[in-house]
Amino acid sequence: MLIYNWLLGSVMRLLTFEVNGVVKVGLYTGRGIVDLPKAYLAIYEAESAPDFLYSMRRLIESGEPALRLISELGDRAIKSGRGDLLINPASINWLPPVTDPEKILCVAVNYRAHGEESSTKPPERPYFFPKFRNALIGNGQPIVKPKASNKVDWEVELGVVIGRRGKYIDVKDALNHVFGYVVTNDISMRDWQFPSMDQFGMDWIHGKSMDGAMPVGPYVVTRDEVPDPHNLRLTLRVNGVVEQDGNTRDLIFKIPELIHWASQGITLKPGDYISTGTPAGVGFPKGKFLKHGDVVEAEVEGIGLLRNPVVNEE
C-alpha cells in the first residue's frame, strides 16, 4: 500500500472524532486536526462529501484512492490558511479510530516476561480471545470501573488494524494486509478472569470485555509510516508512575505470524483489530488495581499516547 506523505513529510495519522453530534474522520497534524468532510466541501465547493470521510472502516475498504484524496485534502487545507478547516484536538470527542470493527482479537501471553509474572507458560501457537464493540472507547474517554469488579487491571499493547480482506493468509504476505497501527489498552477484570471454576477455565468474556474495557487510539498510523513494528517501546503510566516498560522486539509471535494464525478458518476484514499482547508490569502480580480518579497513559513509540481517566460506575 502506497500512501503519499504531505506537509513536509509528516506522518499520516487518521482518527475518528465527534463534534456537534457528527462523527467524522480527521487527519491529525502539528497544526491541528483537519476536518476532512468540511475540507472536502470547502475545497471542492461540493454539496456533499464521500461517505468514507465519515467512517474509518469505509475509508479502509475504499483503498488507496481514498488515501490519495485525504493526502490532497490535508495538503490543500493547510496551504489554504483557512483556520476553520482545522480543529483544536482538545475540543473534540475522540472515538476509537475504527468504531465498528467486525472483530477484535487479542493475544494471550505473547511476551515471555509477562508469562513469567503471571505464572503462565506461553502457548505453542498464538492463543486468541475476543473483545466486543461495547468495550471500545477512545482517547480521553473514561475507563469505567464496573460495580461488578474490584480488580481492574491495565495492559498496554500495540494494536494492528487490518486493511485487506483475507483468509488462510501466508506469513510472507501478512503485512500486506495491515492498514496501520494503534495503541490499545487491554483492560482486564482479574476477579472475573480468574474465577474459582477451574473445570471451565478462565472467564474471557466478563474478564476482558465489560463496557469500556478496550481503549484504542488515539489515531491509526498508516503502515508505511512504521518501518519496523517489531522495535517499538511500550510504556504504561498510572498517575505518572511507570508500571510497564517493554519493547515489541520481545513479542513471541510477530505480527505476520499473528495474522496468519488469526486467519485460519476466519476471514479477516478491513477495520478488524488485532491486539498483539502486553509486556510485563501489569497490576495483578503486584496487587495493584485501578481506582476512581486514576489517569492511565498507554504509549507506543512512534504510534501515539492513549490517555484515559478512571471513574466509578454510577
ROPAVO-428946 format. One record per atom (N, C-alpha, C, O): x, y, z. Coordinates in steps of 0.001 Angstrom, whole numbers, padded with zeros to 6 digits, always signed. Layout:
<nodes>
XYZ...
</nodes>
This chain:
<nodes>
+000849-001186+000000+000000+000000+000000+000888+001239+000000+001725+001409+000886+000708+002079-000968+001495+003300-001081+000644+004468-000625-000451+004695-001141+001159+005209+000353+000449+006366+000857+001377+007561+000733+002520+007509+001187+000904+008626+000129+001761+009769-000119+001842+010671+001100+000821+011078+001655+003064+010980+001508+003263+011933+002581+002943+013336+002084+002955+013598+000881+002664+014210+002995+002349+015577+002644+002836+016460+003775+003219+015970+004837+002820+017743+003547+003195+018725+004555+004567+018408+005147+004687+018081+006328+005585+018509+004319+006972+018324+004750+007218+016956+005374+007975+016827+006336+006578+015952+004825+006868+014581+005238+006280+014172+006564+006769+013215+007165+005248+014851+007059+004658+014468+008336+003977+013110+008227+003564+012692+007145+003866+012433+009358+003278+011101+009397+001767+011195+009224+001132+012095+009774+001185+010262+008456-000259+010266+008277-000917+009568+009457-000774+008361+009656-001644+010367+010234-002371+009856+011395-003851+010158+011185-004240+011317+011041-004659+009129+011169-006087+009265+010903-006882+008927+012152-006569+007964+012851-007895+009707+012429-008685+009497+013640-010161+009617+013343-010564+010143+012305-010958+009124+014266-012404+009302+014225-012778+010187+015407-012339+009950+016532-013586+011201+015148-013951+012117+016218-015399+012544+016053-016016+012358+015004-015912+013118+017117-017289+013621+017108-017260+015089+017484-016637+015475+018473-017932+015901+016696-018055+017318+017003-019472+017756+016635-019937+017501+015524-020142+018404+017556-021524+018851+017352-022437+017692+016956-023349+017849+016145-022173+016536+017542-023024+015374+017312-022781+014632+016014-023493+013671+015720-021791+015048+015222-021499+014399+013945-020178+013649+014045-019177+014209+014492-020171+012389+013633-018961+011568+013631-018251+011732+012298-018864+011591+011240-016946+012032+012350-016177+012286+011146-014807+011616+011239-014368+011200+012312-014151+011526+010094-012751+011121+010046-011908+012385+009935-012226+013291+009165-010836+012432+010709-009959+013587+010691-008523+013189+010418-008146+012024+010543-007734+014179+010045-006302+013992+009800-005545+014805+010839-005649+016031+010878-004784+014112+011678-004060+014777+012759-002761+015370+012218-001964+014669+011595-002554+016663+012460-001336+017330+012030-000792+018168+013181-001457+018354+014200+000417+018664+013004+001009+019528+014013+000308+020861+014151+000554+021595+015108-000563+021185+013210-001271+022459+013253-002732+022311+013657-003487+023283+013683-003109+021098+013967-004492+020831+014342-005034+019652+013565-004321+019027+012780-006287+019357+013788-006948+018245+013109-007698+018788+011897-008535+019682+012023-007391+018241+010726-008123+018626+009526-009478+017936+009547-009559+016708+009547-010535+018729+009565-011901+018211+009468-012109+017820+008005-012416+018670+007169-011942+016529+007699-011906+016095+006305-013210+016333+005548-013155+016824+004421-014389+016009+006108-015613+016320+005352-015774+017816+005093-016154+018222+003994-015487+018627+006095-015618+020077+005934-014617+020602+004904-014939+021471+004095-013391+020056+004947-012379+020466+003975-012803+020089+002565-012604+020861+001626-013384+018913+002414-013837+018468+001086-014902+019421+000541-014831+019844-000612-015884+019754+001374-016959+020646+000926-016415+022018+000534-016852+022608-000453-015458+022518+001315-014927+023857+001059-014001+023888-000152-014106+024776-000997-013104+022925-000233-012074+022942-001275-012663+022626-002649-012280+023227-003653-013601+021674-002681-014175+021279-003965-015527+021936-004227-016171+021653-005238-015959+022811-003323-017242+023504-003460-018354+022502-003759-019172+022691-004659-018352+021437-002974-019301+020345-003177-020484+020471-002214-020405+021149-001190-021566+019808-002568-022750+019817-001709-022704+018696-000683-023364+018775+000353-021931+017654-000962-021805+016548-000015-020417+015944-000132-019752+016085-001158-019987+015274+000922-018672+014644+000964-018832+013128+000864-019883+012599+001227-017812+012421+000379-017887+010958+000288-018152+010331+001657-017693+010832+002684-018900+009229+001651-019263+008618+002928-018053+008101+003690-018112+007970+004913-016936+007798+002987-015770+007280+003699-015074+008359+004531-014171+008051+005309-015482+009610+004374-014937+010653+005244-015710+010743+006556-015411+011575+007412-016707+009871+006699-017482+009795+007936-017329+008435+008617-017936+008204+009663-016540+007541+008050-016390+006192+008603-015008+005653+008286-014660+005490+007117-014214+005374+009316-012875+004844+009095-012925+003470+008422-012090+003164+007570-013883+002662+008796-013954+001331+008171-014232+001455+006681-013620+000748+005880-015139+002337+006298-015419+002518+004875-014217+003136+004167-013955+002829+003004-013490+004003+004861-012282+004578+004275-011268+003475+003967-010688+003440+002882-011062+002583+004924-010107+001491+004723-010557+000615+003564-009739+000209+002739-011847+000322+003497-012391-000502+002416-012223+000173+001060-012126-000510+000041-012188+001504+001031-012090+002248-000228-010685+002239-000812-010501+002575-001982-009694+001861-000013-008356+001639-000530-007572+002896-000846-007845+003975-000320-006582+002728-001726-005621+003792-001998-006230+005056-002600-005760+006146-002275-007256+004975-003465-007836+006228-003969-008322+007143-002845-008153+008360-002916-008929+006552-001802-009402+007360-000679-008227+007998+000059-008307+009151+000482-007144+007250+000210-005973+007775+000913-005297+008889+000116-004795+009851+000697-005282+008764-001196-004719+009832-002020-005547+011104-001885-005004+012207-001827-006867+010937-001837-007742+012097-001676-007483+012770-000328-007420+013997-000244-007333+011964+000725-007086+012526+002050-005756+013267+002086-005649+014338+002683-004751+012695+001449-003452+013359+001395-003577+014719+000722-003011+015707+001191-004323+014766-000384-004518+016024-001105-005320+017014-000264-005000+018202-000215-006365+016515+000395-007184+017388+001230-006360+018001+002357-006474+019193+002646-005529+017176+002989-004702+017692+004072-003755+018763+003597-003595+019804+004235-003130+018499+002472-002174+019450+001910-002861+020770+001567-002369+021843+001916-003997+020681+000885-004679+021899+000446-005306+022656+001621-005355+023886+001616-005783+021921+002623-006363+022585+003794-005312+023399+004534-005576+024526+004953-004120+022830+004696-003043+023541+005380-002611+024753+004559-002470+025852+005096-002400+024555+003256-001910+025642+002408-002941+026745+002213-002585+027876+001879-004211+026427+002416-005253+027444+002221-005195+028534+003279-005660+029653+003064-004610+028188+004438-004560+029154+005533-005901+029358+006220-006033+030256+007051-006902+028540+005890-008231+028679+006480-008284+027986+007838-008257+026758+007919-008359+028761+008875-008394+028212+010217-009644+027423+010522-009634+026576+011415-010740+027683+009790-011989+026986+010062-011948+025524+009627-012832+024745+009986-010917+025143+008847-010790+023748+008427-009961+022926+009404-009830+021712+009249-009399+023596+010417-008573+022939+011426-009248+023025+012788-009838+024047+013138-009154+021947+013545-009809+021864+014849-008758+021649+015922-007803+020899+015724-008934+022307+017057-008076+022080+018217-008341+020677+018762-009488+020352+019071-007301+019833+018889-007513+018469+019394-008206+018426+020760-008873+017444+021087-008050+019482+021551-008654+019500+022885-010162+019740+022839-010849+019590+023850-010678+020114+021661-012093+020495+021581-012993+019395+021046-014202+019592+020925-012428+018247+020728-013229+017182+020116-013472+016040+021094-012805+015922+022122-014431+015216+020751-014668+013956+021449-013994+012863+020636-014483+012473+019576-012858+012369+021147-012121+011321+020444-012886+010002+020537-013380+009634+021602-012975+009306+019420-013589+007983+019377-012536+006957+018982-011469+007339+018500-012800+005670+019170-011850+004672+018655-011661+004893+017158-012634+005197+016468-010451+004754+016632-010233+005011+015200-011215+004261+014306-011785+004845+013384-011416+002972+014573-012474+002209+013900-013531+001937+014960-013285+001201+015916-014696+002524+014794-015733+002397+015819-016569+001130+015670-017223+000693+016617-016542+000540+014465-017449-000569+014178-016738-001762+013533-017171-002232+012481-015659-002258+014139-014995-003430+013555-015885-004659+013663-016712-004766+014569-015704-005580+012732-016422-006843+012884-015807-007668+014007-016512-008351+014751-014468-007594+014120-013766-008433+015099-012713-007641+015861-012052-006758+015316-012579-007988+017145-011478-007511+017978-010826-008756+018562-011409-009434+019408-009614-009051+018107-008904-010250+018566-007701-009834+019394-006885-009021+018961-007601-010404+020596-006476-010139+021477-005678-011425+021676-006198-012530+021525-004410-011253+022016-003495-012403+022129-003042-012545+023575-002603-011576+024194-003152-013750+024104-002742-014015+025482-001268-014408+025539-000788-015173+024703-000564-013884+026519+000825-014263+026844+001704-014283+025598+002145-015343+025154+001954-013102+025039+002805-013000+023861+004141-012317+024169+004895-011963+023262+004418-012140+025463+005737-011707+025948+006136-012674+027065+005363-012902+027995+007326-013234+026974+007736-014236+027960+007752-013678+029371+007352-014363+030312+008212-012437+029532+008285-011850+030874+006895-011690+031483+006734-011824+032696+005896-011408+030661+004528-011329+031171+004043-012710+031578+003345-012860+032581+004417-013725+030792+004066-015086+031182+004683-015466+032521+004044-016118+033347+005924-015056+032727+006611-015366+033986+005946-014663+035166+005773-015265+036225+005571-013392+034993+004976-012673+036123+003583-013195+036455+003120-013067+037589+002917-013783+035464+001574-014310+035689+001564-015826+035853+000502-016447+035895+002769-016421+035948+002916-017878+036138+002171-018656+035061+001512-019658+035338+002292-018171+033820+001614-018807+032698+002634-019148+031619+003410-018291+031196+002628-020373+031187+003535-020794+030129+003014-020321+028777+001840-020526+028468+003861-019694+027966+003411-019254+026640+002907-020432+025807+003453-021531+025908+001879-020223+024989+001336-021313+024165+002259-021640+022991+003142-020854+022645+002045-022804+022386+002856-023222+021243+002451-022502+019967+003245-022416+019030+001256-021995+019915+000809-021119+018835-000027-020027+019471-000472-020196+020607-000262-018915+018792-000983-017809+019427-002352-018236+019951-003102-018950+019285-002650-017779+021153-003960-018023+021757-004757-016724+021694-004393-015731+022324-005845-016740+020931-006659-015545+020740-007919-015602+021606-008498-016666+021823-008316-014452+022084-009620-014312+022727-010267-013041+022181-009561-012125+021759-011598-012973+022183-012279-011811+021587-012610-010742+022607-012756-011015+023799-012724-009538+022122-013421-008485+022838-014557-008015+021938-014564-008290+020738-015517-007304+022528-016683-006876+021772-016707-005357+021637-015972-004645+022322-017559-004879+020746-017619-003434+020474-017985-002622+021712-017573-001469+021842-018761-003219+022627-019151-002488+023835-017945-002085+024672-018034-001173+025495-016810-002766+024463-015603-002469+025231-014832-001285+024663-013999-000710+025363-015089-000906+023415-014297+000127+022760-014569+001515+023321-015721+001928+023457-013492+002234+023646-013569+003658+023962-012362+004331+023310-011386+003670+022953-012442+005651+023160-011374+006389+022508-010498+007144+023488-010688+007074+024703-009562+007848+022953-008649+008664+023738-009432+009693+024550-010307+010375+024018-009114+009801+025834-009780+010770+026691-011084+010304+027288-011556+010891+028262-011684+009259+026733-012934+008752+027285-012648+007940+028552-011580+007337+028665-013577+007916+029498-013290+007276+030787-013332+005755+030746-014202+005147+030122-012366+005168+031429-012438+003750+031765-013367+003653+032971-013042+004147+034050-014506+003025+032790-015475+002936+033881-015185+001685+034708-015299+000560+034222-014811+001903+035953-014578+000779+036862-015936+000191+037225-016718+000834+037925-016231-001035+036754-017573-001573+036951-017873-001895+038412-016980-002235+039189-019126-001783+038757-019555-002173+040099-019232-003646+040369-019011-004047+041512-019210-004434+039304-019047-005881+039441-017611-006310+039717-017379-007477+040032-016634-005400+039608-015236-005810+039726-014457-004893+040658-014633-003674+040651-013586-005512+041466-012689-004770+042345-011228-004922+041940-010336-004424+042628-010977-005609+040822-009602-005848+040396-009454-005513+038910-009299-006395+038066-009506-004208+038618-009424-003730+037241-007966-003413+036927-007339-002597+037602-007435-004066+035896-006002-004037+035588-005772-003402+034219-006713-003186+033455-004514-003107+033925-004101-002455+032686-003209-003378+031867-002572-004273+032423-003155-003174+030550-002236-003904+029666-001998-003070+028407-002844-003057+027514-000863-002374+028321-000550-001623+027113-000143-002590+026005+000586-003552+026249-000616-002331+024788-000307-003218+023673-000224-002424+022365-000806-001346+022238+000500-002973+021411+000467-002474+020039-000694-003149+019333-000809-004375+019331-001549-002341+018737-002677-002879+018001-002478-002764+016502-001864-001814+016016-003001-003738+015776-002937-003777+014315-004345-003564+013770-005302-004157+014267-004470-002729+012762-005747-002539+012068-005630-003209+010699-004756-002869+009901-006509-004152+010446-006479-004888+009182-006973-003986+008043-007956-003259+008183-006261-004058+006916-006600-003206+005786-007139-003941+004577-007782-003346+003712-006874-005248+004521-007291-006005+003333-007863-007345+003761-007294-008033+004608-008979-007705+003176-009663-008955+003480-008757-010144+003182-008014-010137+002200-008822-011165+004035-008016-012351+003776-008359-013511+004694-008841-013326+005811-008099-014701+004196-008311-015934+004945-007173-016890+004618-006728-016949+003471-006697-017635+005604-005529-018507+005436-004357-017710+004843-003744-018113+003855-004072-016588+005468-003058-015666+004957-001666-016219+005210-001350-016657+006316-000839-016195+004172+000541-016658+004286+001354-015663+005108+001167-014451+005000+002257-016192+005930+003100-015336+006769+003841-014300+005915+003952-013138+006303+004341-014722+004763+005132-013824+003922+004312-012673+003345+004870-011635+002988+003002-012846+003252+002139-011816+002673+001365-011050+003739+000610-010131+003421+001550-011425+005005+000669-010937+006067+000711-009423+006249-000331-008796+006444+001898-008830+006189+001984-007387+006419+001272-006584+005332+000917-005426+005553+001062-007183+004168+000306-006505+003107-001177-006380+003455-001923-005673+002779-001593-007068+004508-002984-006984+004964-003157-005973+006090-004260-005818+006614-002088-005284+006469-002136-004307+007553-002428-002920+006988-001773-002478+006044-003405-002242+007565-003659-000846+007213-002793+000084+008051-002208+001039+007540-002722-000212+009348-001941+000646+010222-001909+000125+011638-002306-001005+011921-001420+000989+012532-001177+000587+013919-001802+001593+014877-001900+002783+014578-002220+001090+016033-002819+001909+017080-002249+001484+018427-001585+000453+018539-002516+002286+019434-002238+001902+020820-003513+001293+021385-004605+001827+021189-003371+000179+022083-004525-000419+022757-004194-000638+024230-003029-000736+024615-005232-000713+025033-005085-000985+026460-006101-002059+026816-007299-001794+026921-005607-003265+026997-006464-004427+027257-006852-004436+028737-006276-005169+029541-007834-003611+029073-008307-003541+030463-008909-004894+030850-009695-005481+030106-008515-005373+032041-008881-006726+032456-009447-006728+033870-008881-006123+034780-010555-007408+034039-011166-007575+035353-010675-008905+035926-011248-009958+035646-009615-008848+036724-008930-010078+037139-009785-010957+038037-009644-012179+038003-010671-010371+038841-011506-011204+039702-012549-011979+038902-013110-012956+039399-012809-011555+037685-013686-012313+036792-012885-013199+035842-013333-014287+035479-011731-012749+035450-010917-013520+034506-010450-014831+035125-010370-015853+034444-010142-014798+036420-009632-015982+037106-010629-016430+038169-010389-016241+039361-011741-017020+037749-012766-017444+038721-012380-018768+039367-011437-019437+038946-013132-019123+040392-012882-020402+041078-013721-021504+040441-014421-022245+041131-013640-021601+039116-014363-022641+038378-013376-023304+037420-013520-023220+036200-012382-023959+037991-011271-024453+037196-011692-025390+036072-011049-025431+035024-012769-026144+036284-013159-027103+035251-013614-026417+033977-013633-027042+032916-013983-025138+034057-014419-024393+032884-013336-023470+032345-013538-022851+031300-012216-023355+033005-011161-022466+032552-011442-021024+032922-012302-020736+033755-010706-020124+032294-010843-018707+032613-012088-018111+031977-012583-018607+030964-012590-017036+032586-013756-016334+032060-013260-015177+031191-013078-014058+031670-013043-015469+029900-012509-014465+028989-013527-013384+028649-013149-012268+028294-014803-013700+028753-015822-012734+028361-015948-011624+029403-015666-010465+029100-016365-011955+030622-016507-010932+031648-015148-010424+032122-015030-009279+032559-014140-011259+032038-012819-010835+032478-012162-009825+031563-011252-009103+031971-012626-009776+030318-011948-008925+029339-012853-007946+028594-012353-006992+027999-014156-008153+028610-014992-007372+027694-016160-006663+028359-017213-006486+027745-015980-006255+029617-017002-005391+030198-016970-004039+029486-016011-003714+028785-018018-003271+029675-018141-001985+028982-016899-001115+029220-016446-000956+030354-016358-000557+028133-015232+000372+028239-013895-000260+028528-012960+000431+028932-013782-001562+028330-012551-002272+028692-011560-002391+027542-010655-003224+027593-011717-001566+026500-010782-001617+025380-010527-000213+024838-011019+000131+023764-009764+000601+025567-009351+001881+024984-008467+001650+023756-007556+000823+023787-008740+002381+022685-007970+002276+021442-007751+003677+020886-008652+004515+020916-006553+003922+020381-006310+005227+019760-004854+005631+019889-003981+004764+019937-004566+006926+019948-005553+007993+019736-005998+008093+018276-007080+008587+017961-005116+007603+017400-005384+007586+015958-004701+006346+015389-003983+005647+016104-004922+006074+014111-004229+004980+013446-003116+005582+012589-003345+006492+011791-001910+005052+012773-000762+005460+011972-000625+004463+010833-000498+003262+011073-000649+004945+009593-000649+004036+008454+000636+003221+008384+001701+003657+008822+000504+002027+007820+001575+001027+007861+002891+001530+007301+003949+001239+007859+002848+002275+006214+004086+002710+005580+004872+003686+006439+006046+003941+006167+004240+004240+007479+004911+005193+008355+005629+004507+009516+006261+005175+010334+005536+003185+009591+006159+002435+010690+007143+001437+010076+006750+000323+009729+008426+001824+009935+009393+000965+009249+009548-000408+009883+009677-001407+009176+009535-000465+011224+009720-001742+011908+008808-001810+013126+009155-001286+014185+007649-002447+012993+006743-002543+014146+007260-003461+015239+006664-003550+016313+008370-004146+014969+008932-005072+015947+010128-004486+016682+010990-005217+017169+010174-003159+016758+011197-002492+017564+010629-001174+018084+011170-000101+017814+009528-001271+018835+008836-000110+019376+008719-000243+020892+008325-001290+021407+009059+000807+021578+008946+000804+023036+007493+000995+023451+006784+001827+022886+007051+000218+024446+005716+000353+025011+005862+000750+026475+006651+000151+027206+005112+001746+026900+005115+002126+028308+003690+002368+028765+002824+002759+027981+003464+002131+030034+002174+002462+030628+002420+003126+031975+003189+002636+032802+001744+004257+032173+001868+005002+033415+000492+005142+034069-000514+005362+033395+000475+005010+035381-000721+005285+036165-000386+006453+037084+000481+006347+037952-001079+007560+036883-000816+008782+037640+000646+009202+037542+001239+009678+038510+001217+009014+036346+002590+009421+036093+003655+008425+036497+004830+008628+036189+003279+007356+037176+004227+006328+037615+004303+005229+036558+003277+004675+036162+005512+004914+036100+005690+003889+035072+005423+002507+035675+006072+002105+036641+004467+001793+035097+004144+000437+035539+004624-000610+034534+004998-001719+034918+004614-000257+033250+005079-001168+032204+006085-000456+031317+005930+000725+031008+007112-001181+030912+008136-000625+030029+008739-001796+029254+009580-002527+029777+008311-001964+028019+008761-003100+027218+009035-002683+025792+009045-001494+025473+009257-003668+024930+009541-003401+023528+008959-004518+022681+009018-005687+023061+008393-004158+021528+007774-005153+020664+008783-006140+020067+008380-007156+019501+010080-005862+020183+011055-006851+019703+010967-008145+020523+011450-009190+020088+010348-008072+021711+010231-009234+022581+008948-010025+022355+008664-010967+023096+008179-009656+021350+006990-010446+021019+007393-011885+020710+008350-012119+019972+006675-012834+021266+006938-014250+020956+006489-014548+019533+007248-015102+018737+005267-014183+019220+004730-014348+017868+004653-012962+017234+003937-012086+017719+005395-012773+016148+005433-011484+015486+004124-011245+014722+003300-012147+014574+003959-010034+014253+002700-009646+013620+002345-010533+012421+001185-010932+012316+003270-010864+011513+002885-011752+010409+002366-013113+010892+001431-013667+010313+002976-013641+011949+002503-014924+012485+001114-014778+013092+000264-015653+012926+000885-013679+013793-000428-013458+014403-001517-013375+013339-002589-013962+013490-001237-012647+012268-002222-012523+011189-002459-013879+010535-003598-014243+010241-001390-014617+010310-001512-015957+009723-002429-016839+010573-003372-017444+010062-002142-016905+011876-002917-017789+012741-004341-017273+012935-005281-018065+012985-004510-015967+013045-005853-015409+013238-006757-015700+012040-007976-015791+012189-006164-015847+010857-006945-016036+009629-007203-017501+009297-007721-017809+008223-006850-018401+010198-007131-019819+009952-008614-020098+010191-009066-020189+011333-009349-020231+009115-010780-020505+009213-011624-019290+009507-012850-019392+009558-010998-018132+009705-011706-016887+009987-011265-015843+008965-010068-015626+008777-012215-015205+008313-011890-014167+007343-011637-012851+008060-012533-012304+008703-010417-012347+007949-010111-011030+008491-010610-009980+007504-010463-010138+006292-011197-008914+008027-011812-007900+007177-011277-006515+007513-010808-006283+008627-011344-005588+006550-010882-004227+006812-011525-003640+008068-012741-003697+008248-010686-003080+008923-011167-002475+010161-011084-003363+011374-011242-002887+012498-010837-004658+011175-010667-005548+012326-009423-005144+013113-008437-004676+012543-009485-005333+014425-008332-005082+015292-007689-006398+015721-008385-007368+016020-006363-006423+015749-005623-007480+016435-004714-006795+017437-003849-006007+017056-004906-007094+018726-004057-006529+019771-003003-007572+020118-003341-008717+020416-001731-007189+020083-000639-008155+019969-000092-008701+021282+000831-009516+021262-000631-008281+022414-000143-008787+023691+000588-007724+024490+000999-006697+023950+000748-007979+025786+001311-006968+026678+002615-007432+027309+002774-008622+027582+003558-006511+027549+004794-006862+028256+004543-006969+029763+003419-006796+030235+005599-007254+030495+005493-007381+031949+005142-006045+032580+005353-004984+031992+004597-006120+033801+004310-004918+034558+002838-004676+034824+002464-003592+035270+001990-005669+034559+000569-005496+034846+000367-005453+036363+001267-005801+037127-000813-005027+036784-001040-004803+038209-001270-006045+039034-000917-006083+040213-001859-007062+038432-002297-008241+039189-001192-008876+040040-001420-009126+041223+000001-009147+039483+001043-009770+040316+001533-008858+041440+002084-009332+042433+001333-007557+041281+001783-006590+042284+000681-006235+043276+000918-005504+044237-000511-006749+043044-001634-006416+043910-002095-004978+043746-002649-004393+044677-001869-004397+042559-002249-003018+042281-003353-002998+041227-003263-003673+040202-004388-002218+041496-005504-002154+040560-005981-000715+040407-005705+000140+041248-006691-000470+039335-007157+000874+039039-008305+001280+039956-009129+000455+040351-008339+002574+040286-009376+003108+041160-009869+004436+040610-009240+005042+039743-010986+004868+041123-011586+006134+040702-010585+007277+040862-009942+007413+041904-010462+008095+039818-009557+009234+039865-008201+008991+039247-007453+009938+039003-007868+007724+038984-006592+007419+038335-006605+007918+036889-007659+008052+036267-005416+008185+036378-005245+008519+034963-004253+007537+034374-003132+007406+034867-004664+006844+033319-003839+005812+032684-003331+006342+031346-004107+006817+030518-002027+006253+031152-001420+006670+029886-000679+005485+029275+000338+005034+029803-001196+004993+028167-000570+003900+027426+000086+004497+026192-000553+005231+025437+001358+004183+025986+002095+004817+024897+002921+003788+024142+003563+002924+024740+002895+003895+022814+003742+003075+021956+004564+004018+021095+004022+004893+020419+005860+003833+021127+006797+004690+020399+006407+004812+018924+006200+003809+018240+006310+006047+018450+006005+006279+017049+004547+006122+016679+004157+006450+015559+003729+005623+017603+002311+005400+017319+001445+006438+018026+000564+007030+017404+001682+006663+019303+000900+007674+019995+000740+007394+021467+001215+006383+021984+000057+008312+022135-000221+008208+023568-001728+008191+023769-002445+009082+023314-002187+007166+024454-003606+006944+024717-003842+007229+026201-003333+006519+027069-004609+008265+026476-004807+008717+027860-006274+008582+028253-007158+009074+027552-006529+007908+029384-007904+007710+029828-008007+007848+031352-007223+007245+032084-008962+008632+031822-009224+008686+033265-010041+007475+033697-010685+006822+032876-010006+007186+034981-010776+006078+035548-011877+006656+036429-011610+007504+037281-013098+006210+036232-014226+006667+037046-015032+005470+037511-015095+004454+036818-015648+005581+038675-016507+004529+039167-017816+004512+038388-018332+005559+037997-018338+003330+038172-019644+003203+037545-020717+003734+038497-020728+003401+039682-021592+004539+037978-022657+005102+038819-023791+004119+038993-024773+004424+039670
</nodes>
